[in-house]
Amino acid sequence: MASKLKRGLYGLVGLLALGFAVHYALFGSLPLGKPELLSDDDDDSEWNEVEA
């Protein structure tokens, strides 16, 4: 029982490490922290509506 649990835990940690490695290979950064698209840019740009 304990060896089965340990093997499953190692498998889960291995998949997590593989996910981090793939994300780093594709995007050049680790998937930690606030997502870039959600970052608050203080450029004060607003959407301008176009009137037809």
C-alpha positions as CSV (number, residue, x, y, z in Angstrom):
1,M,0.0,0.0,0.0
2,A,2.7,2.5,1.0
3,S,4.8,1.8,-2.1
4,K,1.7,2.3,-4.4
5,L,1.0,5.6,-2.7
6,K,4.7,6.7,-3.0
7,R,4.8,5.7,-6.6
8,G,1.6,7.7,-7.3
9,L,3.1,10.7,-5.5
10,Y,6.3,10.5,-7.5
11,G,4.2,10.3,-10.7
12,L,2.3,13.4,-9.7
13,V,5.4,15.4,-8.9
14,G,7.0,14.2,-12.2
15,L,4.0,15.4,-14.2
16,L,4.1,18.7,-12.4
17,A,7.8,19.1,-13.2
18,L,7.1,18.1,-16.9
19,G,4.4,20.7,-17.1
20,F,6.8,23.4,-15.7
21,A,9.5,22.3,-18.2
22,V,7.1,22.4,-21.2
23,H,5.8,25.8,-20.2
24,Y,9.3,27.1,-19.8
25,A,10.3,25.7,-23.2
26,L,7.3,27.3,-24.9
27,F,7.0,30.7,-23.2
28,G,10.5,31.3,-21.6
29,S,9.2,31.7,-18.1
30,L,7.9,29.6,-15.3
31,P,4.1,29.6,-14.8
32,L,4.2,31.3,-11.4
33,G,2.8,34.6,-10.3
34,K,0.2,36.9,-11.8
35,P,-0.7,36.2,-15.5
36,E,0.7,38.8,-17.9
37,L,-2.7,39.5,-19.4
38,L,-4.1,40.3,-15.9
39,S,-1.3,42.8,-15.1
40,D,-2.4,46.3,-14.3
41,D,-0.8,48.7,-16.8
42,D,-1.1,52.3,-15.6
43,D,-1.2,53.7,-19.1
44,D,-4.7,55.2,-18.6
45,S,-5.7,54.3,-22.1
46,E,-9.5,53.9,-22.6
47,W,-11.5,52.4,-25.4
48,N,-12.7,55.0,-27.8
49,E,-16.0,54.3,-29.5
50,V,-16.2,55.0,-33.2
51,E,-19.4,56.6,-34.3
52,A,-20.7,55.5,-37.7
